[in-house]
Amino acid sequence: MVVFSLIRTFATNFNNMRRLIHIIIYIGIQLFIVPTSAMTEGGDFLVMLDAGHGGKDPGTVGSSSRNREKDIAYNITMEVGRLLKNNHPEIKVGYTRSTDVFIELGRRAEIANKAKADLFVSIHVNSLPKDAKHYAYGVQSYTLSLNSTGTNLAVEKRENSVIALEGEAAKKYNYNSSPESNIMFELMQDHDMKESVNFAKMAQDEMVHTGGRKDMGVRQANLAVLRLTYMPSVLLEVGFISTPEEERFLMSKDGQNLMAKSIYNAIAKYASQRTGKKAKLEKPSTTLVQTPDTATTNDTPATVAPTTANGEKRTVYKVQVLAGSTKLKSNDKQFKGLKCEMHEKGGRYTYTYGSATTMDEAKKLRKSILDKFPQAFIVTFEE
């Protein structure tokens, strides 16, 4: 009776037999067609890891043509899988690609759906356009949104752009869907969307606190690879390859391993919620990572407020060399002989070198220590 009552309600709202047929089809999909999770309480948990791009699709590219998103995503993905297999054998791991091959977005989702995965994690690298006048820092976690209003259109355009390489296969993506089909899709995805946000928050927290990266938040976007999956699904942007400091970090083995640890921890925590089994977490590396924690983190000077007689604040420039959750002694060897200043906020420690009143002076200060800290960058403080 509940089913027929729903049909009558939707039929009245849509006032269209074609739409009623769509709803009936939806009910059939829910009952008979849509793959459901194979995980039960205390049973195995399957995560599908998706290394973004691959093969003829390099993804975003850094300052060198050899610095490619597809390679960074692949290395991080495989390390996440290794950590899961070593620490949590009860968590099954699947891959949409385990080599450098081009996989269509729809095929990636199909692999996850057929495997009846409990979680889909797609790993990517962010980038700003080459003509951008500033740098961007940090990590983002994306869940699906069918409405582009208020979403990150730049990310949607970049991550969905691979569709252009798919030829005839691209016909499967329908972004001009009718209102009723969107309603059906939202009904089908309602539970998964909530769980996606749940995991996205875990992943974001781990990338910020374990990975030591700047928090750019959990966001939504209409991304094809998430739209086609039938399980909690999240796309992670692990940093900006268009920013020199982050490019060096993401191209380094230490950087890739640290991001893998962060994502692994999030998956272990989420699986623990679902299965009741205790999560074995990885700790951050003892070497602090370079990451911007203050408002201005590029070479574009902020408006400098001059020192005044009545004690108004002024902006000063310093060079950040290290950051992390560990408090270091002033003579710690990680400072490489430099006299650095410590700043603490919310259990996080950042360490800066020197002080300057103009951006030009700060650039010279940064240049003087690049041999010791090639990832150092300029930050501003109000004093």
C-alpha positions in Angstrom: 0.0 0.0 0.0 2.9 2.4 0.7 4.3 1.8 -2.7 0.9 2.5 -4.4 0.4 5.6 -2.2 3.8 6.9 -3.4 2.9 6.3 -7.0 -0.3 8.2 -6.6 1.5 11.1 -5.0 4.1 11.4 -7.6 1.6 10.9 -10.4 -0.5 13.9 -9.0 2.6 16.1 -8.7 3.9 15.3 -12.2 0.5 15.0 -13.8 2.1 13.1 -16.6 2.0 9.4 -17.4 5.6 9.3 -18.8 6.8 10.6 -15.5 4.8 8.0 -13.6 6.5 5.3 -15.7 9.8 6.7 -14.7 8.9 6.4 -11.0 7.8 2.8 -11.5 11.1 2.1 -13.2 12.9 3.7 -10.3 11.1 1.3 -7.8 12.1 -1.6 -10.0 15.7 -0.4 -10.0 15.7 -0.1 -6.2 14.3 -3.6 -5.8 16.0 -5.6 -8.5 18.8 -3.8 -10.4 20.9 -1.4 -8.4 23.9 -3.1 -6.9 23.9 -3.0 -3.1 26.7 -3.2 -0.6 28.0 -6.7 0.1 29.2 -5.6 3.6 27.3 -6.8 6.6 27.9 -6.2 10.3 31.2 -7.8 11.1 31.8 -8.8 7.6 34.3 -7.7 4.9 34.4 -4.1 3.8 35.3 -3.3 0.1 36.8 0.0 -0.8 37.3 0.9 -4.5 40.4 3.1 -5.0 40.3 5.3 -8.1 43.6 6.9 -9.3 42.5 9.8 -11.4 43.3 10.1 -15.1 45.8 7.8 -16.7 47.2 6.7 -20.1 46.5 9.4 -22.7 45.0 11.6 -20.1 47.8 13.1 -17.9 45.5 15.3 -15.9 46.9 18.5 -14.6 50.6 19.1 -15.3 53.1 21.0 -13.2 56.2 23.2 -14.1 57.7 20.2 -15.9 55.8 17.9 -18.4 57.1 15.0 -16.3 55.2 16.3 -13.2 51.7 14.8 -14.0 48.6 14.4 -12.0 48.1 10.8 -13.2 51.4 9.7 -11.7 50.9 11.4 -8.4 47.4 10.0 -8.1 48.6 6.5 -9.0 51.5 6.5 -6.5 49.2 7.7 -3.6 46.5 5.3 -4.6 48.8 2.3 -4.6 50.3 3.3 -1.3 46.9 3.6 0.3 46.1 0.1 -0.9 49.4 -1.3 0.5 48.7 0.3 3.9 45.2 -1.2 3.9 46.3 -4.7 3.0 49.1 -4.6 5.6 47.2 -3.2 8.5 43.6 -4.3 7.7 43.4 -7.6 5.8 39.7 -7.6 6.5 39.2 -4.6 4.3 39.2 -5.7 0.7 40.8 -3.3 -1.8 39.9 -2.8 -5.4 41.4 -0.5 -8.1 39.8 1.1 -11.1 43.3 1.0 -12.6 46.5 -0.5 -11.4 48.6 0.5 -14.4 49.0 3.7 -16.5 46.0 3.2 -18.7 43.1 5.4 -19.7 39.8 4.4 -18.1 36.5 6.1 -19.0 34.7 7.8 -16.1 31.7 5.7 -16.6 33.8 2.5 -16.7 35.4 3.5 -13.3 32.0 3.8 -11.7 30.9 0.5 -13.4 33.9 -1.3 -11.9 32.9 -0.1 -8.4 29.2 -0.9 -9.0 29.8 -4.4 -10.2 32.2 -5.1 -7.3 29.4 -3.9 -4.9 32.0 -1.7 -3.2 31.1 -0.1 0.1 33.1 3.0 -0.6 34.5 4.7 -3.7 37.5 7.0 -3.2 38.8 9.0 -6.3 42.2 10.6 -5.8 43.2 13.8 -7.8 45.5 16.8 -7.9 44.2 20.3 -8.1 45.4 23.2 -10.3 44.7 26.8 -11.1 44.8 28.1 -14.7 48.3 29.1 -16.0 47.2 32.7 -16.2 46.1 32.8 -12.5 47.6 35.8 -10.7 47.9 34.1 -7.3 48.8 30.7 -5.9 46.4 28.4 -4.1 47.2 26.0 -1.2 45.4 23.2 0.4 43.2 20.1 0.1 39.6 19.7 -0.7 37.1 16.8 -0.5 34.2 16.6 -2.9 30.8 14.9 -2.7 28.2 14.9 -5.5 25.8 17.7 -6.2 23.3 17.7 -9.0 22.9 21.4 -8.8 25.8 23.5 -10.0 24.6 26.6 -8.1 27.2 27.3 -5.4 29.5 24.5 -6.5 33.1 24.8 -7.7 32.5 25.1 -11.5 36.3 25.2 -12.2 36.7 21.7 -10.6 33.7 20.4 -12.4 35.0 21.6 -15.8 38.5 20.2 -15.2 37.6 16.8 -13.7 34.8 16.2 -16.3 36.9 17.4 -19.2 38.2 13.9 -19.7 34.8 13.1 -21.3 36.1 14.8 -24.4 38.6 12.0 -24.8 36.0 9.2 -24.6 34.5 9.5 -28.1 31.3 7.5 -28.6 31.4 6.4 -24.9 30.7 9.9 -23.8 27.0 9.6 -24.9 26.3 7.8 -21.6 26.6 11.1 -19.7 23.3 13.1 -19.6 23.7 16.4 -17.9 20.5 17.8 -19.4 18.4 15.4 -17.5 14.7 16.1 -16.7 13.5 17.3 -13.3 11.9 14.0 -12.6 15.0 11.9 -13.4 17.0 14.2 -11.1 14.4 13.5 -8.4 14.7 9.8 -8.9 18.5 10.0 -8.8 18.4 12.0 -5.6 16.1 9.4 -4.0 18.4 6.6 -5.1 21.4 8.4 -3.8 20.0 9.9 -0.6 21.6 7.5 1.9 24.8 7.3 -0.1 25.1 11.1 -0.2 24.9 11.3 3.6 27.5 8.7 4.0 29.6 10.4 1.4 29.6 13.6 3.4 30.5 11.5 6.5 33.6 10.1 4.9 34.5 13.3 3.2 34.7 15.0 6.6 37.0 12.2 7.9 39.2 12.5 4.8 39.5 16.2 5.0 40.3 16.1 8.7 43.0 13.5 8.1 44.6 15.4 5.2 44.7 18.5 7.3 45.9 17.1 10.6 47.9 14.0 9.6 49.0 15.4 6.3 49.6 18.9 7.6 47.9 20.6 4.7 45.8 23.7 4.6 42.1 23.1 5.0 40.0 24.2 1.9 36.9 22.4 3.1 34.4 19.8 2.1 32.6 20.8 -1.0 30.1 19.7 -3.6 30.3 19.4 -7.4 28.5 17.7 -10.3 31.3 15.2 -11.1 30.6 12.4 -13.6 32.6 9.8 -11.8 30.6 10.3 -8.6 27.3 10.7 -10.3 27.4 7.2 -11.8 28.3 5.2 -8.6 25.9 3.5 -6.3 27.7 3.7 -3.0 29.2 6.5 -0.8 31.7 8.2 -3.1 34.2 11.0 -2.6 36.7 12.8 -4.8 39.8 14.1 -3.0 42.0 16.9 -4.3 45.4 16.4 -2.5 47.0 19.7 -3.4 47.7 22.3 -6.1 50.3 21.3 -8.7 50.2 24.8 -10.0 51.7 26.1 -6.8 55.5 25.6 -6.7 55.7 24.6 -3.0 52.9 22.1 -3.3 54.2 20.8 -6.6 57.5 19.9 -4.9 55.6 18.3 -2.0 53.4 16.2 -4.2 56.3 15.1 -6.4 58.3 13.9 -3.5 58.0 10.4 -2.1 57.6 11.7 1.4 54.8 14.0 0.3 52.9 11.2 -1.5 53.4 8.8 1.3 52.1 11.3 3.8 48.9 12.0 1.8 48.5 8.2 1.4 48.7 7.8 5.2 46.0 10.5 5.6 43.6 8.8 3.2 44.3 5.4 4.6 43.5 6.7 8.1 40.2 8.1 6.9 39.2 4.8 5.2 40.2 2.8 8.3 38.1 5.0 10.5 35.1 4.9 8.2 35.4 1.1 7.8 35.6 0.9 11.6 32.3 2.7 11.9 30.6 0.3 9.4 32.1 -3.0 10.7 32.7 -2.3 14.4 36.4 -3.4 14.1 39.1 -1.2 15.6 41.0 1.0 13.2 44.8 0.8 13.1 45.9 4.3 12.3 49.2 5.6 10.9 50.9 8.5 12.6 52.3 11.5 10.8 56.0 11.4 9.9 58.4 12.8 12.5 59.6 15.3 9.9 57.3 18.3 9.8 55.8 19.2 6.5 55.7 22.5 4.8 52.2 24.0 4.6 50.7 27.5 4.7 48.5 28.1 7.8 48.0 31.9 7.5 45.8 34.0 5.3 48.3 35.3 2.7 50.5 32.7 1.2 51.6 33.9 -2.1 53.9 36.5 -3.7 51.1 39.1 -4.0 51.7 41.7 -1.3 48.9 42.4 1.2 48.0 45.9 2.0 50.6 47.1 4.5 49.2 49.0 7.4 52.1 51.4 8.6 53.1 51.6 12.2 51.4 54.7 13.8 51.9 56.6 17.0 48.6 55.4 18.4 49.7 51.8 18.2 47.7 50.6 15.2 48.7 47.2 13.8 51.0 46.8 10.8 51.6 43.9 8.5 54.9 42.1 8.6 56.3 39.4 6.3 58.0 36.2 7.5 59.2 33.1 5.8 57.6 29.8 6.9 59.9 26.8 6.9 58.1 24.1 8.8 54.7 23.2 10.3 53.2 20.3 12.1 51.7 18.9 15.3 55.1 18.5 17.1 56.6 21.2 19.3 60.3 21.6 18.5 63.1 22.9 20.6 64.9 26.1 19.4 68.0 24.1 18.6 66.3 21.2 16.8 68.3 19.9 13.9 65.3 20.3 11.6 65.9 24.1 11.6 69.3 23.4 9.9 71.1 26.0 12.0 68.5 28.8 11.5 67.1 30.8 14.4 63.3 30.3 13.9 60.2 31.6 15.6 57.4 29.3 16.8 53.7 30.1 16.4 51.0 27.9 18.0 47.3 27.7 17.2 44.9 25.0 18.1 47.6 22.4 18.8 49.4 23.2 15.5 52.9 24.6 15.4 54.4 26.7 12.6 57.9 28.0 12.4 59.1 31.1 10.6 62.4 32.7 9.8 63.2 36.4 9.9 60.9 39.4 9.6 60.4 42.1 6.9 58.2 45.1 6.5 57.9 44.9 2.7 57.3 42.1 0.2 60.6 42.8 -1.6 62.6 42.4 1.6 60.7 39.2 2.3 61.5 37.8 -1.1 65.2 38.4 -0.5 64.9 36.8 2.9 63.2 33.7 1.4 65.8 33.5 -1.3 68.6 33.5 1.2 67.4 30.2 2.8 66.2 28.3 -0.3 69.3 26.1 -0.3 68.2 24.8 3.1 64.4 25.1 2.7 63.4 25.0 -1.0 59.8 24.8 0.0 59.8 27.9 2.2 57.2 30.5 1.4 56.2 34.0 2.6 53.4 34.5 5.1 52.0 37.6 6.7 51.3 38.6 10.3 49.6 41.5 12.0 51.7 43.0 14.7 
